[in-house]
Amino acid sequence: MKKSIAIVVMSGFLFAACGGEAETNNDEGSAGEETTAGAEVCTYAYSPDETILTWTAFKLTERVGVSGTFDEINVVSNDGADDMYAVLTGASFDIPVSSLNSNDEARDPKIKNSFFGVMDSTDRITGSVNSLSATAGEVTISMNGMTKNYSGEVSVEGEEITFSTTLNILDFNGQESIDSLGVVCEAKHTGPDGVNKLWEDVELVIRTTLVKTCE
């Protein structure tokens, strides 16, 4: 992902005064200023070492899941933001297809060559984070000459942010890729019912833990 957005957080302060009093309490005002001046200021930054992308595709009529990841995810983010969601909102990402890892050395080259390899100029998957909050987000994903937006759910625990969504390969004109992979993986994609099946939907889960620095 890549660094590029800022969320401006606006706060309002409520001032109360007692009617009929001509003097203000300067001692209380001074104490308040000292508290504000001494308040801890925290900023957030993206860490590639703390980021994991997991994809899950489905084969066979019974929808048997096959999961994997990409070992390289290049991100440009808005480091130094004082809002953790601002670090990633507007960030861009670049994922080399060559870094695909399905935890199966025999399967990996088949996916790279027979699935992504038949797509148009798709040696990399690119995109950006359009919006991000504590509960939801939206990303843009580009491959096979197509660009699509996907909304998803967000969960947060401390500085860890998890985004989940489901993309459809057919949104990227991917039927040829599905058919091509079905040929080279026929034995693995054909179930007891004799049907060679690779489902169009792919689940994505991206989990990252931001680095928090306070002064």
N, C-alpha and C positions, 0 to 999 in steps of 0.2 A: 504494500500500500504506500501512498506517498503523501507528503506534507503539504496541505494547502487549504485551510479554511479557518475561520475564527468565529466563535459564537460570543457575542457581547452580552454579558450578564448585567442587567440594570437593577439596582436596589434603591428603594425609597426609604427615607428616614422620617419618623414621626416625632415632632417637637411639641411638648406640652408645657404650658405656662399656667401658673395659678393666678386667677384674676384678682385685681386689687392690690397686688404686691408690686412695689416700685423697684425693688432690688432683685437681682438674680443671684443665684448661689454660684459664685466663681469657683469655689473649691470643688463642687461636684463637676462643673464644666471642665476643670483642669484634669480631674481624675478620668473623665470620659475620654479626653483627648489622649492621655497617656495610654489608656487601654487600646484605643484604635491604632495609635502609632506603634504599639508593641505587638500588634496582632501578627500571627504567623502567616506568611504568604507561601502558598504551595503552587507549583507548576508541574505539568505532566509531559512525558515524552514517550514516543513509540520505541519498542525494542524488538528487533527481528528475532532475537534469541528466545523471546517469550511469546511467539506466534505460531499457531498450528492451524492448518486448514485440513479438514477431513471431508472427503467426498464419499458418498455411498450410491452406487449404481445397483440395478436390480436385474437379475436374469431368471429364466425359467418362468413357466406359468404361475408357479407358487411364489414368485417374487422373493427369491433368495438374494440377500444383500451381499455386495462385494465392496469393501471399503479400502480406501487408500488416502494418500496425501500428495503434496508436491514439496520436495525438499528445498526448493528455492522460491521465495516470495519477496519481490522487491517493492518496497513501499516508500512513497514520499509523503510525509505527514507534516502537521503543523506543530512541531515540538515547541515547548515553552509556553503553551497555552495554560491559562489558569482554570480552564474548564476541561475535564477529561474527555468529554464528547467532542469538543472543538479540535482536539488533536487529530481525530480521524475523519471528522466531517470535511469533505472536500479532498481527502487524501486520494491519491491515485496508486494503482498497483499494476505490476507486470510479473506474470508467472510463466517461466519457460516450460514448455511442454516436455522438454528433455529431462526435467527434474521429477516427472511423475513417478510415484512409488506406490505400487499396489501390494507390496510385500510378497510378490511372486515374480522371480527373475524371468521365468518363461512367459508370463503374461504381459509384463511391462512393454517389451518391444512390439507386441501385437497391438496394444492400445495406442502406442505412440505412432506406429506406422500405418496401421489399417483403420484406425479411427480418426485421430487428428491429422494423419498424413494425407488423407483424401480431401481434407478441408482446404479452402482457399487461404493461403498465406497464414496458416495458424501454427506457427512454431512457438507462438506466445499467446497467452490469454491476458487481455488487458481490461482495465475498468477503473471505476472510481466509486467513492462513497458519497452519495448525494446528500444523505441526512442520517443523523444518529441521535438517539435519545436513550433514556433509561429503559424504555419498553419496546421501541421499534426503530427500524432503519430502512434505508433504500440504497441499493447499489446498482451500478451500470456495469454490464459485462459485454465484452466484444470478442467474437471469434467467428471464423468462416465468413468474414465480410459483413457480419450482422452485429447490431448493437441492441441490447434489450435491458430494460429496467426491472428489477425484482425487489419487492418489499419483503421484509422478514421480521422475526421476533428477536428482541434483545433481552438478555439477562445480565445482571451486574452483581459482582461480589467483590467488595473492596475495589481494587484497581483492575480486576479482571473483567473484561467485556466479552460476551459471547453473542455472535450473530448467527441466526439460522434461517435458511431459506431453501426453496426447491426450484430448480430451473428445469425447463423442458428443452431437450435437444432439438425438437422440431422447430422451436423458436429461432434456431440458427440454421435452418435448412439442413438438419443433420440426418435425414433419413438414409442418405448414401453412406454415411459413416456407420450408422447402425447396421445396415445390410453388410457392409464390408467387414466389420468386426464379427458379425454373425457367421461369415464364411470361414474365417481363420480360427474361430473359437466354436465351431459347430458342435464338437463333442461335449464341450463344457456348457453350452447354451441350449442343449436339447435335453428335455426332461423325459420322464417315463411316458408322458402322453405323446411323445414324438414331435413336439412343437419346439422349434428353434426360436427362442424369445429373448430379446434384450429390451427392457422397458425404456420409455422415452424420458422419464423423470429421474433427476439426480439430486439427492439431498446434499446440501453444503452446510458445514458448520465451521465458523472461523472464531477461534478463541485467542485473545491476546491480553497480556498483562502489562499495563503501562508502568513506566518508572515515575514515581512520585518524589519530588524534591521540595523540601520546605526550608524556609529561611526566616 
